[in-house]
Amino acid sequence: MTRTTLLRTPLWSVIAWWAALTGILWLAGTALGHPAPLTGCAPSAALLVAVGECGDWLRRHWTARRGGRSAP
């Protein structure tokens, strides 16, 4: 794989998660009677994706530092 291909795959994954969460937040707000515009849901979804990606990075980093052992 080339460097460009390696960067594109995670990028599309993050965009897909962001789009899905934006839709879920918008639908949930509409269903609960508190509709919000998509422009209001998009930043919240971006924050959730950023926190999730940081948490995943930390988990992988700590697992690698422990030598790949899983927690009991």
N, CA, C and O atoms as a GROMACS GRO file, in nm:
protein
  288
    1MET      N    1   0.083  -0.119   0.000
    1MET     CA    2   0.000   0.000   0.000
    1MET      C    3   0.088   0.125   0.000
    1MET      O    4   0.194   0.128   0.062
    2THR      N    5   0.041   0.222  -0.069
    2THR     CA    6   0.115   0.348  -0.070
    2THR      C    7   0.075   0.432   0.051
    2THR      O    8  -0.024   0.403   0.119
    3ARG      N    9   0.152   0.534   0.078
    3ARG     CA   10   0.124   0.621   0.192
    3ARG      C   11  -0.012   0.688   0.176
    3ARG      O   12  -0.086   0.703   0.274
    4THR      N   13  -0.046   0.729   0.055
    4THR     CA   14  -0.175   0.793   0.030
    4THR      C   15  -0.290   0.698   0.060
    4THR      O   16  -0.390   0.738   0.119
    5THR      N   17  -0.277   0.573   0.019
    5THR     CA   18  -0.381   0.474   0.046
    5THR      C   19  -0.395   0.450   0.196
    5THR      O   20  -0.507   0.437   0.246
    6LEU      N   21  -0.283   0.446   0.266
    6LEU     CA   22  -0.288   0.425   0.411
    6LEU      C   23  -0.356   0.540   0.484
    6LEU      O   24  -0.418   0.518   0.588
    7LEU      N   25  -0.346   0.661   0.431
    7LEU     CA   26  -0.411   0.776   0.493
    7LEU      C   27  -0.558   0.786   0.456
    7LEU      O   28  -0.639   0.832   0.536
    8ARG      N   29  -0.593   0.743   0.336
    8ARG     CA   30  -0.732   0.755   0.291
    8ARG      C   31  -0.826   0.663   0.367
    8ARG      O   32  -0.938   0.702   0.400
    9THR      N   33  -0.783   0.541   0.395
    9THR     CA   34  -0.871   0.445   0.460
    9THR      C   35  -0.920   0.495   0.596
    9THR      O   36  -1.041   0.494   0.620
   10PRO      N   37  -0.832   0.538   0.687
   10PRO     CA   38  -0.882   0.591   0.814
   10PRO      C   39  -0.965   0.718   0.797
   10PRO      O   40  -1.059   0.742   0.872
   11LEU      N   41  -0.929   0.800   0.699
   11LEU     CA   42  -1.003   0.923   0.677
   11LEU      C   43  -1.147   0.893   0.638
   11LEU      O   44  -1.239   0.955   0.693
   12TRP      N   45  -1.169   0.801   0.547
   12TRP     CA   46  -1.305   0.766   0.507
   12TRP      C   47  -1.381   0.702   0.623
   12TRP      O   48  -1.502   0.721   0.636
   13SER      N   49  -1.311   0.628   0.707
   13SER     CA   50  -1.376   0.568   0.823
   13SER      C   51  -1.425   0.676   0.920
   13SER      O   52  -1.536   0.667   0.971
   14VAL      N   53  -1.343   0.776   0.944
   14VAL     CA   54  -1.380   0.884   1.035
   14VAL      C   55  -1.496   0.965   0.976
   14VAL      O   56  -1.589   1.002   1.048
   15ILE      N   57  -1.492   0.991   0.846
   15ILE     CA   58  -1.601   1.064   0.781
   15ILE      C   59  -1.730   0.985   0.789
   15ILE      O   60  -1.836   1.043   0.811
   16ALA      N   61  -1.722   0.855   0.770
   16ALA     CA   62  -1.842   0.771   0.778
   16ALA      C   63  -1.902   0.773   0.918
   16ALA      O   64  -2.024   0.784   0.934
   17TRP      N   65  -1.816   0.763   1.022
   17TRP     CA   66  -1.864   0.769   1.160
   17TRP      C   67  -1.928   0.905   1.189
   17TRP      O   68  -2.033   0.912   1.252
   18TRP      N   69  -1.863   1.012   1.143
   18TRP     CA   70  -1.916   1.145   1.165
   18TRP      C   71  -2.053   1.162   1.099
   18TRP      O   72  -2.145   1.214   1.161
   19ALA      N   73  -2.066   1.117   0.975
   19ALA     CA   74  -2.194   1.130   0.904
   19ALA      C   75  -2.302   1.047   0.972
   19ALA      O   76  -2.416   1.092   0.987
   20ALA      N   77  -2.268   0.926   1.014
   20ALA     CA   78  -2.365   0.840   1.082
   20ALA      C   79  -2.410   0.901   1.214
   20ALA      O   80  -2.529   0.904   1.245
   21LEU      N   81  -2.316   0.950   1.292
   21LEU     CA   82  -2.352   1.012   1.421
   21LEU      C   83  -2.432   1.140   1.402
   21LEU      O   84  -2.522   1.168   1.481
   22THR      N   85  -2.402   1.216   1.300
   22THR     CA   86  -2.480   1.337   1.271
   22THR      C   87  -2.625   1.298   1.244
   22THR      O   88  -2.717   1.360   1.297
   23GLY      N   89  -2.644   1.197   1.161
   23GLY     CA   90  -2.780   1.151   1.131
   23GLY      C   91  -2.851   1.096   1.253
   23GLY      O   92  -2.970   1.122   1.273
   24ILE      N   93  -2.780   1.020   1.333
   24ILE     CA   94  -2.841   0.963   1.454
   24ILE      C   95  -2.882   1.072   1.552
   24ILE      O   96  -2.992   1.068   1.607
   25LEU      N   97  -2.794   1.170   1.573
   25LEU     CA   98  -2.829   1.280   1.663
   25LEU      C   99  -2.948   1.359   1.611
   25LEU      O  100  -3.036   1.397   1.688
   26TRP      N  101  -2.950   1.384   1.482
   26TRP     CA  102  -3.062   1.459   1.422
   26TRP      C  103  -3.192   1.381   1.435
   26TRP      O  104  -3.295   1.437   1.473
   27LEU      N  105  -3.188   1.250   1.403
   27LEU     CA  106  -3.309   1.168   1.414
   27LEU      C  107  -3.356   1.155   1.559
   27LEU      O  108  -3.476   1.160   1.586
   28ALA      N  109  -3.264   1.138   1.651
   28ALA     CA  110  -3.301   1.126   1.792
   28ALA      C  111  -3.364   1.255   1.842
   28ALA      O  112  -3.464   1.251   1.914
   29GLY      N  113  -3.309   1.368   1.805
   29GLY     CA  114  -3.368   1.495   1.846
   29GLY      C  115  -3.506   1.515   1.789
   29GLY      O  116  -3.597   1.562   1.857
   30THR      N  117  -3.523   1.478   1.662
   30THR     CA  118  -3.653   1.491   1.598
   30THR      C  119  -3.754   1.397   1.663
   30THR      O  120  -3.869   1.436   1.688
   31ALA      N  121  -3.713   1.273   1.690
   31ALA     CA  122  -3.804   1.175   1.751
   31ALA      C  123  -3.845   1.215   1.892
   31ALA      O  124  -3.956   1.185   1.935
   32LEU      N  125  -3.756   1.282   1.964
   32LEU     CA  126  -3.787   1.321   2.101
   32LEU      C  127  -3.855   1.457   2.111
   32LEU      O  128  -3.883   1.506   2.221
   33GLY      N  129  -3.881   1.518   1.996
   33GLY     CA  130  -3.953   1.645   1.996
   33GLY      C  131  -3.866   1.768   2.013
   33GLY      O  132  -3.917   1.877   2.038
   34HIS      N  133  -3.737   1.751   1.999
   34HIS     CA  134  -3.643   1.864   2.010
   34HIS      C  135  -3.560   1.872   1.883
   34HIS      O  136  -3.439   1.849   1.887
   35PRO      N  137  -3.623   1.903   1.771
   35PRO     CA  138  -3.548   1.902   1.645
   35PRO      C  139  -3.438   2.007   1.643
   35PRO      O  140  -3.455   2.120   1.691
   36ALA      N  141  -3.326   1.969   1.588
   36ALA     CA  142  -3.213   2.060   1.571
   36ALA      C  143  -3.170   2.052   1.425
   36ALA      O  144  -3.182   1.947   1.362
   37PRO      N  145  -3.121   2.161   1.372
   37PRO     CA  146  -3.074   2.155   1.233
   37PRO      C  147  -2.949   2.067   1.223
   37PRO      O  148  -2.878   2.048   1.321
   38LEU      N  149  -2.925   2.016   1.104
   38LEU     CA  150  -2.806   1.934   1.084
   38LEU      C  151  -2.679   2.011   1.116
   38LEU      O  152  -2.579   1.953   1.160
   39THR      N  153  -2.682   2.142   1.094
   39THR     CA  154  -2.563   2.223   1.125
   39THR      C  155  -2.538   2.231   1.275
   39THR      O  156  -2.427   2.265   1.317
   40GLY      N  157  -2.637   2.201   1.354
   40GLY     CA  158  -2.618   2.196   1.499
   40GLY      C  159  -2.573   2.059   1.546
   40GLY      O  160  -2.503   2.047   1.646
   41CYS      N  161  -2.613   1.956   1.474
   41CYS     CA  162  -2.577   1.820   1.512
   41CYS      C  163  -2.436   1.783   1.465
   41CYS      O  164  -2.369   1.702   1.529
   42ALA      N  165  -2.391   1.842   1.356
   42ALA     CA  166  -2.261   1.807   1.299
   42ALA      C  167  -2.144   1.835   1.394
   42ALA      O  168  -2.057   1.750   1.407
   43PRO      N  169  -2.139   1.952   1.461
   43PRO     CA  170  -2.026   1.973   1.553
   43PRO      C  171  -2.029   1.877   1.672
   43PRO      O  172  -1.923   1.835   1.720
   44SER      N  173  -2.146   1.844   1.720
   44SER     CA  174  -2.156   1.749   1.832
   44SER      C  175  -2.106   1.612   1.789
   44SER      O  176  -2.035   1.545   1.864
   45ALA      N  177  -2.143   1.571   1.669
   45ALA     CA  178  -2.096   1.443   1.618
   45ALA      C  179  -1.945   1.445   1.598
   45ALA      O  180  -1.877   1.346   1.626
   46ALA      N  181  -1.892   1.557   1.552
   46ALA     CA  182  -1.747   1.568   1.534
   46ALA      C  183  -1.674   1.555   1.667
   46ALA      O  184  -1.570   1.490   1.675
   47LEU      N  185  -1.730   1.615   1.772
   47LEU     CA  186  -1.670   1.603   1.905
   47LEU      C  187  -1.673   1.457   1.953
   47LEU      O  188  -1.574   1.408   2.006
   48LEU      N  189  -1.785   1.390   1.934
   48LEU     CA  190  -1.795   1.249   1.975
   48LEU      C  191  -1.695   1.163   1.899
   48LEU      O  192  -1.631   1.075   1.958
   49VAL      N  193  -1.680   1.186   1.769
   49VAL     CA  194  -1.584   1.110   1.689
   49VAL      C  195  -1.442   1.138   1.736
   49VAL      O  196  -1.362   1.046   1.748
   50ALA      N  197  -1.410   1.264   1.764
   50ALA     CA  198  -1.275   1.300   1.809
   50ALA      C  199  -1.243   1.233   1.943
   50ALA      O  200  -1.133   1.180   1.961
   51VAL      N  201  -1.337   1.236   2.035
   51VAL     CA  202  -1.314   1.172   2.165
   51VAL      C  203  -1.299   1.021   2.148
   51VAL      O  204  -1.212   0.960   2.211
   52GLY      N  205  -1.380   0.962   2.064
   52GLY     CA  206  -1.370   0.818   2.039
   52GLY      C  207  -1.238   0.779   1.975
   52GLY      O  208  -1.178   0.678   2.012
   53GLU      N  209  -1.193   0.857   1.878
   53GLU     CA  210  -1.065   0.828   1.812
   53GLU      C  211  -0.949   0.845   1.909
   53GLU      O  212  -0.855   0.765   1.907
   54CYS      N  213  -0.953   0.946   1.994
   54CYS     CA  214  -0.847   0.964   2.095
   54CYS      C  215  -0.847   0.849   2.194
   54CYS      O  216  -0.740   0.799   2.231
   55GLY      N  217  -0.963   0.806   2.236
   55GLY     CA  218  -0.972   0.692   2.327
   55GLY      C  219  -0.920   0.565   2.264
   55GLY      O  220  -0.852   0.487   2.330
   56ASP      N  221  -0.949   0.544   2.137
   56ASP     CA  222  -0.898   0.426   2.066
   56ASP      C  223  -0.746   0.432   2.054
   56ASP      O  224  -0.678   0.331   2.072
   57TRP      N  225  -0.693   0.551   2.024
   57TRP     CA  226  -0.549   0.566   2.014
   57TRP      C  227  -0.482   0.536   2.148
   57TRP      O  228  -0.380   0.466   2.152
   58LEU      N  229  -0.539   0.588   2.257
   58LEU     CA  230  -0.482   0.561   2.390
   58LEU      C  231  -0.487   0.412   2.424
   58LEU      O  232  -0.391   0.358   2.478
   59ARG      N  233  -0.598   0.347   2.392
   59ARG     CA  234  -0.609   0.204   2.419
   59ARG      C  235  -0.503   0.125   2.344
   59ARG      O  236  -0.437   0.038   2.401
   60ARG      N  237  -0.485   0.157   2.215
   60ARG     CA  238  -0.383   0.087   2.136
   60ARG      C  239  -0.243   0.119   2.187
   60ARG      O  240  -0.157   0.030   2.190
   61HIS      N  241  -0.219   0.242   2.228
   61HIS     CA  242  -0.088   0.282   2.280
   61HIS      C  243  -0.056   0.207   2.409
   61HIS      O  244   0.054   0.155   2.424
   62TRP      N  245  -0.150   0.202   2.501
   62TRP     CA  246  -0.127   0.133   2.628
   62TRP      C  247  -0.111  -0.017   2.608
   62TRP      O  248  -0.030  -0.080   2.676
   63THR      N  249  -0.187  -0.075   2.515
   63THR     CA  250  -0.174  -0.217   2.488
   63THR      C  251  -0.035  -0.248   2.432
   63THR      O  252   0.026  -0.348   2.469
   64ALA      N  253   0.013  -0.164   2.343
   64ALA     CA  254   0.146  -0.184   2.285
   64ALA      C  255   0.256  -0.169   2.391
   64ALA      O  256   0.355  -0.242   2.388
   65ARG      N  257   0.239  -0.078   2.484
   65ARG     CA  258   0.340  -0.058   2.591
   65ARG      C  259   0.344  -0.174   2.686
   65ARG      O  260   0.449  -0.203   2.744
   66ARG      N  261   0.230  -0.242   2.706
   66ARG     CA  262   0.227  -0.358   2.795
   66ARG      C  263   0.274  -0.484   2.726
   66ARG      O  264   0.277  -0.592   2.786
   67GLY      N  265   0.312  -0.472   2.601
   67GLY     CA  266   0.360  -0.589   2.528
   67GLY      C  267   0.250  -0.668   2.463
   67GLY      O  268   0.270  -0.785   2.429
   68GLY      N  269   0.134  -0.610   2.444
   68GLY     CA  270   0.026  -0.679   2.375
   68GLY      C  271  -0.058  -0.768   2.463
   68GLY      O  272  -0.148  -0.837   2.415
   69ARG      N  273  -0.030  -0.768   2.593
   69ARG     CA  274  -0.109  -0.851   2.685
   69ARG      C  275  -0.246  -0.788   2.705
   69ARG      O  276  -0.257  -0.666   2.715
   70SER      N  277  -0.347  -0.870   2.711
   70SER     CA  278  -0.480  -0.818   2.739
   70SER      C  279  -0.503  -0.814   2.889
   70SER      O  280  -0.441  -0.889   2.964
   71ALA      N  281  -0.591  -0.728   2.932
   71ALA     CA  282  -0.621  -0.714   3.075
   71ALA      C  283  -0.696  -0.837   3.123
   71ALA      O  284  -0.771  -0.897   3.046
   72PRO      N  285  -0.678  -0.876   3.249
   72PRO     CA  286  -0.749  -0.994   3.303
   72PRO      C  287  -0.896  -0.972   3.316
   72PRO      O  288  -0.968  -1.062   3.360
   0.00000   0.00000   0.00000
